[in-house]
Amino acid sequence: MNTIAERKGDESHTLDRFSTARGGELAKASRHTPQRSLKGKVAIVTGGGRGIGRAIAETLAEHGARVSVIARTRDDVEETVKRIQSRGGEAIAVTADVSVNEDVRRMVKKSETRLGPPDILVNNAGHVGVFAPLWKADLSDWRRNLEVNLFGPIMCSRAVLPSMISRRQGVIVNIGSYIGIRAYPENIAYSTSKCALVRFTDGLAASVAKYGIGVFLLSPGMVKTRMVREIPKNILNIESDIVWSPPEAAANIVLRLASGEGKELSGRFLHVDDDFDQLVREARRIQKENLYTLRLLKLKGPED
């Protein structure tokens, strides 16, 4: 088992995982686009104008979903929609800021009117912000990180859940990051928002399980997105020897979750490098041992 931990004194915040092939080898199942049908399903993908979000929107549309592509930049979402339509898919472009509740309500209503009630929500929109120590950071940037990376998924999930609950079905995938489970002093605001997203995911999953709704957190690995390219070189040199993940790998895991696979993994922290088929096979063990989630581990005392 791999344990990724940031220790302080006799305690450690950890994410316990199976030992799986890592380094440069993505699981073959993640690289291969499975032949699964989402015909009749409606998906909302935030941050769908480029990068990981575009790959997710295109993959879901390719497999039959009608997709509402959401982002703040009109040109980006329209380009994604054009790409989908050129391949015979159905999609609409909606400009919205996921940190603004009025925008969220409007985009969900537009999606429902044009495409139908949502079956799939992918909370992919993200903000990395300015890299600076807390005492030098602009608090408005801290606020923006929390608004986009945490309150965005909260508000989007809140907007689609009434429909999902009434139909007793639905899948919500929150795009997270390993930075959320380890100390990241270069950008504490980002890591704080992503850590909170982990806890939001498992808490929401527990609260909607009785309605047949699955909620998952997926870390897409290191992907050469525009946001990553904007990270200062003294913190991350993208030309260095880094193991990069293609955006399609995350898109294929989202596809499998959207099609109903791995429903027993609801509430868990998944990574694109994980062997998804192994996780599905070992789902009972994962639940029993409470793996793939944040936990607080302490030194064992005499009373233990």
Long-range contacts (C-beta under 8 A, 24 or more apart in sequence): 1-291, 4-178, 4-181, 4-182, 5-182, 5-297, 6-181, 6-182, 6-183, 10-298, 10-299, 11-296, 11-297, 11-298, 12-296, 12-297, 13-181, 13-294, 13-295, 13-296, 14-181, 14-294, 14-295, 14-296, 14-297, 15-181, 15-269, 15-292, 15-293, 15-294, 15-295, 16-289, 16-290, 16-291, 16-292, 16-293, 16-295, 17-271, 17-274, 17-291, 17-292, 18-274, 18-275, 18-278, 18-279, 18-282, 18-291, 20-273, 20-274, 20-275, 20-278, 21-273, 21-275, 22-273, 23-243, 24-243, 25-273, 26-221, 26-245, 26-249, 26-272, 26-273, 27-273, 27-274, 27-275, 27-276, 27-277, 29-252, 29-256, 29-275, 29-276, 29-277, 30-249, 30-252, 30-253, 30-272, 30-273, 30-274, 30-276, 31-246, 31-248, 31-249, 31-252, 32-252, 33-59, 33-62, 33-248, 33-252, 33-255, 34-252, 34-255, 34-256, 34-259, 36-63, 36-255, 36-256, 36-259, 36-261, 37-63, 37-64, 37-259, 38-63, 38-64, 38-65, 38-120, 38-255, 38-258, 38-259, 39-63, 39-64, 39-65, 40-64, 41-65, 41-66, 41-119, 41-120, 41-258, 42-66, 42-67, 42-68, 42-111, 42-115, 42-116, 42-117, 42-118, 42-119, 42-120, 43-67, 43-68, 43-118, 43-119, 43-120, 43-121, 43-122, 43-258, 44-68, 44-70, 44-107, 44-108, 44-111, 44-118, 44-120, 44-121, 44-122, 44-156, 44-160, 45-69, 45-70, 45-122, 45-124, 46-70, 46-71, 46-96, 46-98, 46-122, 46-123, 46-124, 46-125, 46-152, 46-156, 47-71, 47-98, 47-124, 47-125, 47-126, 47-175, 48-77, 48-80, 48-122, 48-124, 49-73, 49-75, 49-76, 49-77, 49-79, 49-80, 50-76, 50-79, 50-80, 50-225, 50-226, 51-223, 51-225, 51-226, 51-227, 51-247, 52-124, 52-175, 52-220, 52-223, 52-225, 52-247, 52-250, 52-251, 53-80, 53-122, 53-124, 53-125, 54-80, 54-83, 54-247, 55-246, 55-247, 55-248, 55-250, 55-251, 56-122, 56-124, 56-247, 56-250, 56-251, 56-254, 57-84, 57-91, 58-83, 58-84, 58-87, 58-89, 58-251, 59-248, 59-251, 59-252, 59-254, 59-255, 60-120, 60-122, 60-251, 60-254, 60-255, 60-258, 61-87, 61-89, 61-90, 61-91, 62-87, 62-89, 63-255, 63-259, 65-119, 65-120, 65-258, 66-90, 66-91, 66-115, 66-116, 67-91, 67-92, 67-115, 68-92, 68-94, 68-107, 68-110, 68-111, 68-114, 68-115, 68-118, 69-93, 69-94, 70-94, 70-95, 70-96, 70-98, 70-107, 70-125, 71-95, 71-96, 71-125, 72-96, 72-97, 90-115, 98-123, 98-125, 98-148, 98-152, 98-153, 98-155, 98-156, 99-144, 99-147, 99-148, 99-151, 99-152, 99-155, 101-155, 104-152, 104-155, 104-156, 104-159, 105-159, 108-156, 108-159, 108-160, 112-163, 117-163, 117-164, 117-167, 118-160, 118-163, 118-164, 118-170, 119-164, 119-169, 119-170, 119-171, 119-258, 120-170, 120-171, 120-172, 120-173, 120-258, 121-156, 121-157, 121-160, 121-170, 121-171, 121-172, 121-173, 122-172, 122-173, 122-175, 122-254, 123-152, 123-153, 123-156, 123-157, 123-172, 123-173, 123-174, 123-175, 124-175, 125-152, 126-175, 126-227, 127-190, 127-227, 128-187, 128-190, 128-227, 128-228, 128-230, 128-231, 129-187, 129-189, 129-190, 130-187, 131-186, 131-187, 131-231, 131-232, 131-235, 133-185, 133-188, 134-188, 137-188, 137-189, 141-189, 142-189, 145-189, 145-190, 145-192, 145-193, 146-189, 146-192, 146-193, 146-196, 148-193, 149-190, 149-193, 149-194, 149-197, 150-193, 150-196, 150-197, 150-200, 153-197, 153-200, 154-200, 157-204, 157-215, 161-208, 161-213, 164-208, 164-211, 164-213, 165-208, 165-211, 165-213, 168-211, 168-212, 168-213, 169-212, 169-213, 170-208, 170-211, 170-212, 170-213, 170-214, 171-213, 171-214, 171-215, 171-216, 171-257, 171-258, 171-260, 172-204, 172-213, 172-214, 172-215, 172-216, 173-215, 173-216, 173-217, 173-218, 173-254, 173-257, 173-258, 174-200, 174-201, 174-215, 174-216, 174-217, 174-218, 175-217, 175-218, 175-219, 175-220, 175-250, 176-201, 176-217, 176-218, 176-219, 176-269, 177-219, 178-219, 178-271, 181-269, 181-294, 186-235, 195-294, 198-269, 198-293, 198-294, 199-294, 201-267, 201-269, 202-267, 202-268, 202-293, 202-294, 204-267, 205-266, 205-267, 206-267, 209-266, 214-257, 214-262, 214-263, 214-265, 214-266, 215-266, 215-267, 216-257, 216-262, 216-265, 216-266, 216-267, 216-268, 216-270, 217-268, 217-269, 217-270, 218-250, 218-253, 218-254, 218-257, 218-270, 218-271, 218-272, 219-269, 219-270, 219-271, 219-272, 220-245, 220-247, 220-249, 220-250, 220-272, 221-245, 221-249, 221-250, 221-271, 221-272, 221-273, 223-247, 223-250, 245-272, 245-273, 265-292, 267-293, 268-292, 268-293, 269-293, 269-294
